């Protein structure tokens, strides 16, 4: 490839040398011929070099794609770039921060293989809001098909990463496409664009035949130079806007073409792909734009100034770019929306393909319901699975257990699998049946010195939001609370927790609440209580605590706080344990 690049430089220098020697009468008129020949060689080498660079970039992007897939299987995916919404952006979301939906080591980081920022945003939106039952079932069919189309998913992901790992952001491109044509101010030049170069060629021929003085062709070049100077503001405005999204436009055109060419079985996927034979097919329009963009990009060429003055190159190109915007500009956002849907579906399909032990959940119209067999945390390798049964309105697990026994992990396993299921994706379970549920969590509560908010009051504010959310979606909410009202004393915790649980259960929600306070277990024995006591436990083997992370019925009968202190090296008296 280095030889081709060196050849380009040699051809350019040769063309420039012959051209300048002839212009300054160091060579007779035949000197233009080798200058033109060298220029043609330069153009051919530039085209060849560009194709070699594209092939190399694609090979690297495909290798990176397969490497990321392998890392997802080996658990090394935590090193992937953190994309999607930041934790600050989702701080007030009903569940995203508590369940590790976004951020480092998150569900989004595990799933994300989108090529465009639009695709990323679509996947993030699906993980942030439950879809309707009908929509979930539609997505499931498409995810199942895309799981088996490994080549298509690879190509779709690779196209957006050619030239680097940065996602293609189509916003600038959409803004350019939908903006008013920039050359309207000089549209009177349009008929002059083909006429002036022809007149100049005739004048050159006349000078060659000694019909006019030799200085006339040079003086006439002031006319196209003046035209270009007047048109320059519109040209620069269009080129700058196009440049912001042009690289993305090239990749998007290939991604759209790949989408249209795939022979999908699903009617929904065929509708998203469109008809590649249509004259208005997005890929056909984008190919036309790619050609025009390539011609516009010649402004960076070393010979562009000369060619532009002789042919009014920029006028021809940018008038046609304005024509493209008039015809297709308002359709671009719709094309990219369809591509974003397919990218999000492909992320879920890739997840299913890579983990064949996952299952597609059954989504019911009526609820609330969340019944799972062998449910596991989707972000943990070799996670222990458990059965979870929440089959009636107001049913809630009261989870007790010793420290580090798996209580919080169970809540996140329930929540994350609900998020995946209601996004249309597969779940980490042998079987899952659920209704459409709005998830509300109170898990990672923090105080704030800046706001003057204590830990207890932060808990209260979070629980208030959970209560309001569950009340706004009666019999359609999944509530997950970790260590309810931990920031107050035992007596008040029991009284306040009982009241909060009463209000929650009155909404008809389902869910789970964890606690270290065994006095709360008395609430499960109240007449008519729909609280279901379950627990995790640990055993002491050879002086070490062992956990099996298995969910059992009833209330835990042992604690391990003092043993945790001792294991951490804090000198605890033997008789205290």
C-alpha positions in Angstrom: 0.0 0.0 0.0 3.0 2.3 0.6 4.0 1.9 -3.0 0.6 3.0 -4.2 0.8 6.1 -2.0 4.3 6.9 -3.3 3.1 6.5 -6.8 0.3 9.0 -6.2 2.9 11.6 -5.1 5.1 10.9 -8.1 2.2 11.2 -10.5 1.1 14.5 -9.0 4.6 15.9 -9.1 5.0 14.8 -12.7 1.7 16.4 -13.7 2.6 19.6 -11.9 6.1 19.8 -13.5 4.9 19.3 -17.1 2.0 21.8 -16.6 4.2 24.5 -15.1 6.9 24.0 -17.7 4.4 24.4 -20.5 2.6 27.3 -18.9 5.9 29.2 -18.6 7.0 28.3 -22.1 9.8 26.0 -21.0 8.1 23.3 -23.2 6.1 23.6 -26.3 2.3 23.0 -26.3 2.7 19.2 -26.5 3.8 19.5 -22.8 0.1 19.5 -21.9 -0.2 15.9 -23.0 2.1 14.3 -20.5 0.6 16.6 -17.8 -2.8 15.3 -18.6 -1.5 11.7 -18.7 0.2 12.0 -15.4 -3.0 13.5 -14.0 -5.0 10.5 -15.1 -2.4 8.2 -13.6 -2.7 10.1 -10.3 -6.6 9.8 -10.4 -6.4 6.0 -11.0 -3.8 5.5 -8.2 -5.9 7.6 -5.9 -9.0 5.5 -6.6 -7.0 2.3 -6.1 -5.4 3.5 -2.9 -8.8 4.5 -1.6 -10.2 1.0 -2.2 -7.2 -0.6 -0.5 -7.7 1.6 2.5 -11.4 0.6 2.7 -10.6 -3.1 2.5 -8.0 -2.8 5.3 -10.4 -0.8 7.4 -13.2 -3.3 6.9 -10.9 -6.2 7.8 -9.9 -4.5 11.0 -13.5 -3.6 11.9 -14.6 -7.2 11.4 -11.8 -8.5 13.6 -12.7 -6.0 16.3 -16.4 -7.2 16.0 -15.5 -10.8 16.6 -13.1 -9.9 19.4 -15.9 -8.0 21.2 -18.1 -11.1 20.8 -15.5 -13.4 22.3 -15.1 -11.0 25.2 -18.8 -11.1 25.9 -18.5 -14.9 26.2 -15.5 -14.8 28.4 -16.6 -12.1 30.8 -14.1 -9.5 29.5 -16.9 -7.2 28.1 -16.5 -4.9 31.2 -13.5 -3.4 29.4 -15.7 -2.3 26.4 -16.3 1.4 26.1 -19.1 2.7 28.3 -21.8 4.1 26.0 -25.4 5.1 26.3 -26.9 7.4 29.0 -24.6 8.4 31.9 -25.5 7.6 35.5 -26.1 11.3 36.0 -28.6 11.3 33.2 -30.6 8.4 34.7 -30.3 9.5 38.3 -34.1 10.2 38.5 -35.1 7.2 36.4 -37.5 4.7 38.2 -35.0 1.8 38.0 -32.1 2.3 35.7 -29.4 3.3 38.2 -30.5 0.7 40.8 -30.5 -2.2 38.4 -27.3 -1.4 36.5 -29.1 -0.8 33.2 -26.6 1.8 32.1 -23.0 2.6 33.0 -19.9 0.5 33.6 -20.7 -3.2 33.9 -24.3 -2.6 32.9 -26.9 -4.4 30.8 -26.5 -1.8 28.1 -22.7 -2.2 28.0 -23.3 -6.0 27.5 -25.8 -5.6 24.8 -24.7 -2.6 22.8 -23.4 -3.4 19.3 -25.2 -0.6 17.6 -23.4 1.2 14.7 -25.1 4.5 15.0 -26.0 6.9 17.7 -29.6 6.5 16.6 -29.4 2.7 17.2 -27.8 3.3 20.6 -30.6 5.7 21.6 -33.3 3.3 20.4 -31.8 0.4 22.5 -31.6 2.7 25.5 -35.2 3.8 25.1 -36.4 0.2 24.9 -34.5 -0.7 28.1 -36.0 2.4 29.8 -39.7 1.9 29.2 -41.8 -1.3 29.0 -43.4 -1.9 25.6 -47.0 -3.1 25.2 -47.6 -6.8 25.2 -48.3 -6.8 21.4 -45.2 -4.8 20.7 -43.1 -7.2 22.8 -44.4 -10.1 20.9 -43.6 -8.4 17.6 -40.1 -7.7 18.7 -39.6 -11.2 19.9 -40.3 -12.6 16.5 -37.8 -10.2 14.9 -35.2 -10.9 17.6 -35.5 -14.7 17.0 -34.9 -14.3 13.3 -32.0 -11.9 13.7 -30.3 -14.2 16.2 -29.8 -16.7 13.4 -28.6 -14.1 10.8 -25.0 -13.8 12.1 -23.6 -12.4 8.8 -26.2 -9.7 8.6 -25.7 -8.6 12.3 -21.9 -8.5 11.7 -22.2 -6.4 8.5 -24.6 -4.0 10.2 -22.3 -3.5 13.2 -19.2 -3.2 11.1 -20.5 -0.6 8.7 -20.8 2.0 11.4 -17.3 1.3 12.8 -15.3 1.6 9.6 -12.5 4.1 10.2 -12.8 4.0 14.0 -14.7 2.9 17.0 -16.8 6.1 17.2 -20.5 5.6 16.6 -21.9 7.4 13.6 -24.0 10.3 14.8 -26.6 11.2 12.1 -27.8 14.3 13.8 -25.5 16.6 11.8 -26.4 14.8 8.6 -30.1 15.1 9.3 -29.7 18.8 10.1 -27.9 19.3 6.8 -30.4 17.2 4.8 -33.4 19.1 6.3 -31.9 22.6 6.0 -32.9 25.0 3.2 -30.8 24.7 0.0 -27.7 26.9 0.4 -27.3 27.7 -3.3 -30.7 29.4 -3.8 -29.0 32.8 -3.4 -27.0 32.2 -6.6 -29.5 30.0 -8.6 -29.1 32.5 -11.5 -25.6 30.9 -12.0 -27.1 27.5 -12.8 -27.3 28.0 -16.6 -23.9 29.6 -16.6 -22.2 26.6 -14.9 -22.1 24.4 -18.1 -21.9 27.4 -20.5 -18.8 29.2 -19.1 -16.4 26.2 -19.4 -17.5 25.6 -23.0 -16.9 29.3 -23.9 -13.5 29.1 -22.3 -12.6 26.0 -24.4 -13.7 27.7 -27.6 -11.6 30.7 -26.7 -8.6 28.4 -26.1 -9.2 26.8 -29.5 -9.4 30.2 -31.1 -6.1 31.3 -29.5 -4.5 28.0 -30.7 -5.6 29.0 -34.2 -4.3 32.5 -33.7 -7.8 33.9 -34.1 -7.5 35.8 -30.8 -4.5 37.0 -28.8 -2.9 34.4 -26.5 -3.7 36.5 -23.4 -7.5 36.3 -23.9 -8.0 32.7 -22.5 -6.1 33.8 -19.3 -8.1 37.0 -19.0 -11.4 35.0 -19.5 -10.6 32.9 -16.4 -11.4 35.9 -14.4 -15.1 35.2 -15.2 -15.3 31.7 -13.6 -13.1 33.0 -10.7 -15.6 35.8 -10.1 -18.6 33.4 -10.2 -16.9 31.1 -7.7 -16.1 34.0 -5.4 -19.7 35.1 -5.4 -21.0 31.6 -4.8 -18.4 30.8 -2.1 -20.6 31.5 1.0 -23.3 29.0 -0.1 -20.7 26.4 -1.2 -18.8 26.7 2.1 -22.1 26.5 4.2 -23.2 23.4 2.4 -19.8 21.7 2.5 -19.3 22.4 6.2 -22.7 20.9 7.0 -22.2 18.0 4.7 -18.7 17.4 6.1 -20.0 17.0 9.7 -22.1 14.0 8.6 -20.5 12.9 5.3 -18.4 10.1 6.7 -21.5 8.9 8.6 -23.6 9.2 5.4 -21.2 6.9 3.6 -21.5 4.3 6.3 -25.2 4.7 6.6 -25.7 4.2 2.9 -23.9 0.9 3.1 -25.8 -0.1 6.2 -29.2 0.8 4.5 -28.2 -1.2 1.4 -27.2 -4.2 3.6 -30.6 -3.9 5.3 -32.5 -3.8 2.1 -30.7 -6.8 0.6 -31.3 -9.2 3.5 -34.1 -11.7 2.6 -36.0 -11.5 5.9 -38.8 -13.9 6.7 -40.6 -11.6 9.2 -43.1 -9.2 7.6 -42.1 -6.6 10.2 -38.4 -6.9 9.3 -39.3 -6.8 5.6 -41.3 -3.6 6.2 -38.3 -2.1 8.0 -35.9 -3.1 5.2 -38.0 -1.6 2.4 -37.8 -2.4 -1.3 -34.3 -2.3 -2.8 -35.7 -2.2 -6.3 -37.6 1.0 -5.7 -36.2 4.2 -7.2 -37.0 5.9 -3.9 -35.2 3.2 -1.8 -33.1 4.8 0.9 -30.0 3.0 -0.3 -30.4 4.2 -3.9 -30.8 7.8 -2.7 -27.9 7.4 -0.3 -25.7 6.0 -3.1 -26.5 9.1 -5.2 -25.6 11.3 -2.2 -22.4 9.3 -1.6 -21.3 10.0 -5.2 -22.1 13.7 -4.9 -20.3 13.7 -1.5 -17.3 12.2 -3.0 -17.3 14.8 -5.8 -17.7 17.6 -3.2 -14.8 16.0 -1.2 -12.5 16.8 -4.2 -12.3 20.3 -2.7 -9.4 18.8 -0.7 -7.6 17.6 -3.8 -4.3 19.3 -4.7 -5.5 20.1 -8.2 -9.0 21.2 -7.2 -8.3 25.0 -7.5 -7.2 24.5 -11.1 -10.0 22.1 -12.1 -12.6 24.3 -10.3 -11.7 27.4 -12.2 -11.6 25.6 -15.5 -14.9 23.6 -15.1 -16.8 25.4 -12.3 -16.8 22.1 -10.5 -18.2 23.3 -7.3 -21.2 24.9 -8.9 -22.1 21.7 -10.7 -21.7 19.6 -7.5 -23.4 21.8 -5.0 -26.4 22.6 -7.2 -27.0 18.9 -7.5 -26.6 18.5 -3.7 -29.3 21.1 -3.3 -31.5 19.1 -5.7 -30.9 16.0 -3.5 -31.9 17.8 -0.4 -35.1 19.1 -2.0 -36.1 15.6 -3.0 -35.0 13.4 -0.1 -34.0 15.7 2.8 -37.3 15.3 4.7 -37.2 11.5 4.4 -33.7 11.0 5.9 -34.9 11.0 9.6 -37.5 8.2 8.8 -34.9 6.1 7.1 -32.6 6.3 10.1 -35.4 5.6 12.5 -36.0 2.3 10.6 -32.3 1.5 10.7 -32.2 2.3 14.5 -35.1 -0.2 15.1 -33.2 -2.9 13.3 -29.9 -2.1 15.1 -31.7 -2.4 18.5 -33.3 -5.7 17.5 -29.9 -7.0 16.3 -28.3 -6.2 19.7 -31.0 -8.3 21.4 -30.7 -11.0 18.7 -26.9 -11.2 19.1 -27.4 -11.6 22.9 -29.7 -14.5 22.3 -27.3 -16.1 19.7 -24.3 -15.9 22.0 -26.2 -17.4 25.0 -28.5 -20.2 23.7 -29.5 -21.1 27.3 -31.6 -17.9 27.4 -35.4 -18.1 26.9 -38.0 -16.0 25.3 -40.6 -15.0 28.0 -44.3 -15.3 27.6 -46.0 -11.9 28.0 -49.6 -11.9 29.2 -52.3 -9.4 28.7 -53.6 -9.6 32.3 -51.7 -9.3 35.5 -49.8 -8.5 37.5 -47.7 -11.6 37.2 -44.0 -12.6 37.3 -43.4 -16.3 37.5 -39.9 -17.6 36.7 -38.2 -20.9 36.8 -34.4 -20.9 37.3 -34.1 -17.1 37.1 -30.5 -15.8 37.2 -28.8 -12.5 37.2 -28.0 -11.7 33.5 -24.8 -9.8 34.2 -23.1 -12.5 36.4 -21.1 -15.4 35.1 -22.2 -18.7 36.5 -25.0 -17.1 38.5 -27.1 -19.3 40.8 -30.7 -19.5 39.6 -33.8 -19.5 41.7 -37.6 -19.8 41.2 -39.7 -16.7 41.8 -43.5 -16.8 42.0 -45.5 -13.6 42.1 -48.9 -14.6 40.8 -51.5 -12.3 42.3 -52.0 -8.6 42.9 -50.5 -7.5 46.1 -48.2 -10.5 46.4 -44.7 -9.5 47.6 -41.6 -11.4 48.7 -40.1 -10.4 52.1 -36.5 -11.5 51.6 -34.4 -12.1 54.7 -30.9 -13.4 55.0 -27.5 -12.8 56.3 -25.0 -10.3 54.8 -23.7 -11.1 51.3 -26.1 -14.0 51.0 -27.7 -12.8 47.7 -30.7 -10.7 48.6 -29.8 -7.6 46.5 -28.7 -9.9 43.6 -32.1 -11.5 43.6 -33.8 -8.1 43.3 -31.6 -7.1 40.4 -32.1 -10.5 38.7 -35.9 -10.0 38.9 -35.7 -6.4 37.7 -33.2 -6.8 34.9 -35.0 -9.8 33.5 -38.3 -7.8 33.6 -36.5 -5.0 31.7 -35.1 -7.4 29.1 -38.4 -9.2 28.7 -40.4 -6.0 28.2 -37.9 -4.7 25.7 -38.6 -7.7 23.5 -35.4 -9.6 24.4 -34.5 -13.0 25.9 -34.2 -13.6 29.6 -31.8 -15.5 31.9 -34.3 -18.2 33.0 -35.6 -21.6 32.0 -39.0 -20.1 31.7 -40.6 -16.7 32.5 -44.2 -15.6 32.3 -45.0 -12.0 33.1 -47.5 -9.3 32.4 -46.6 -5.7 31.3 -45.1 -4.2 34.4 -43.8 -0.8 35.3 -40.7 -1.3 37.5 -40.0 0.9 40.5 -36.9 0.5 42.7 -35.4 1.8 45.9 -32.0 0.3 46.3 -28.9 2.5 46.0 -30.0 5.4 48.3 -27.5 8.1 49.1 -27.6 11.1 51.4 -26.5 14.5 50.0 -24.5 17.1 52.0 -25.0 19.6 49.2 -28.8 19.3 49.4 -28.8 18.9 53.2 -30.6 15.5 52.8 -29.9 12.8 55.4 -29.8 9.1 54.5 -33.2 8.5 56.1 -34.8 11.4 54.3 -33.3 10.2 51.0 -34.9 6.8 51.7 -38.3 8.5 52.4 -38.1 10.5 49.2 -37.3 7.5 47.1 -40.1 5.4 48.7 -42.5 8.3 48.0 -41.6 8.1 44.4 -42.1 4.4 44.4 -45.5 4.7 46.0 -46.6 7.4 43.5 -45.4 5.3 40.6 -47.2 2.2 41.8 -50.3 4.1 42.4 -50.2 5.6 38.9 -50.0 2.1 37.5 -52.4 0.0 39.7 -52.1 -3.8 39.3 -49.3 -3.2 36.7 -46.2 -2.4 38.8 -43.1 -4.4 39.9 -41.7 -2.9 43.1 -38.2 -3.8 44.4 -37.0 -2.3 47.7 -33.6 -3.2 49.2 -33.4 -2.7 53.0 -36.5 -0.6 53.6 -35.9 2.3 56.0 -32.5 1.2 57.1 -31.7 4.7 58.3 -33.9 4.6 61.4 -34.3 2.6 64.7 -35.8 -0.9 64.8 -39.1 0.1 66.4 -39.9 2.9 64.0 -38.6 0.9 61.1 -41.1 -1.8 61.8 -44.0 0.6 62.2 -43.1 2.8 59.2 -42.3 -0.3 57.0 -45.6 -1.8 57.8 -47.4 1.4 56.8 -45.4 1.7 53.5 -46.0 -2.0 52.7 -49.7 -1.5 53.3 -49.8 1.4 50.9 -47.8 -0.5 48.3 -49.9 -3.6 48.5 -53.1 -1.5 48.2 -52.0 -0.5 44.7 -52.1 -4.2 43.6 -48.4 -4.2 42.8 -46.1 -7.2 43.0 -42.4 -7.3 44.0 -39.9 -8.0 46.7 -38.5 -6.3 49.7 -35.3 -7.3 51.5 -34.4 -6.7 55.1 -32.0 -7.5 57.8 -34.5 -6.6 60.5 -36.1 -10.0 61.4 -38.9 -8.2 63.3 -40.4 -7.2 60.0 -41.1 -10.9 59.4 -44.0 -10.5 61.9 -45.8 -8.6 59.2 -46.1 -11.9 57.2 -48.1 -13.4 60.0 -50.7 -10.7 60.0 -54.3 -11.8 59.0 -54.8 -11.5 55.3 -51.1 -10.7 54.6 -49.9 -11.3 51.1 -46.3 -11.0 52.1 -44.4 -14.2 51.3 -41.4 -14.9 53.6 -38.3 -16.3 51.8 -34.7 -16.3 52.8 -31.0 -17.0 51.9 -28.7 -18.5 54.4 -25.0 -19.2 55.0 -23.2 -22.1 56.6 -19.9 -22.1 58.6 -17.4 -24.7 57.2 -13.8 -24.9 58.6 -14.2 -21.4 60.1 -15.3 -19.9 56.8 -18.7 -18.7 55.7 -20.1 -20.4 52.6 -23.1 -19.3 50.6 -25.1 -21.3 48.2 -27.3 -18.3 47.1 -30.4 -20.6 47.0 -33.7 -19.1 47.9 -35.7 -20.9 50.5 -39.2 -20.5 52.0 -39.6 -18.9 55.4 -37.6 -16.5 57.5 -33.8 -16.8 58.1 -32.9 -18.3 61.5 -29.3 -17.2 61.6 -27.2 -14.0 61.2 -23.6 -13.5 60.4 -22.7 -9.9 61.1 -20.2 -10.8 63.8 -18.6 -13.5 61.7 -18.2 -11.0 58.9 -16.4 -8.6 61.3 -14.1 -11.5 62.4 -13.4 -12.6 58.9 -12.4 -9.0 58.0 -9.8 -9.1 60.8 -11.7 -7.1 63.5 -11.0 -8.8 66.9 -14.5 -10.0 68.0 -14.8 -12.0 71.2 -15.6 -15.7 70.6 -18.4 -15.7 73.2 -20.0 -12.8 71.3 -20.4 -15.0 68.3 
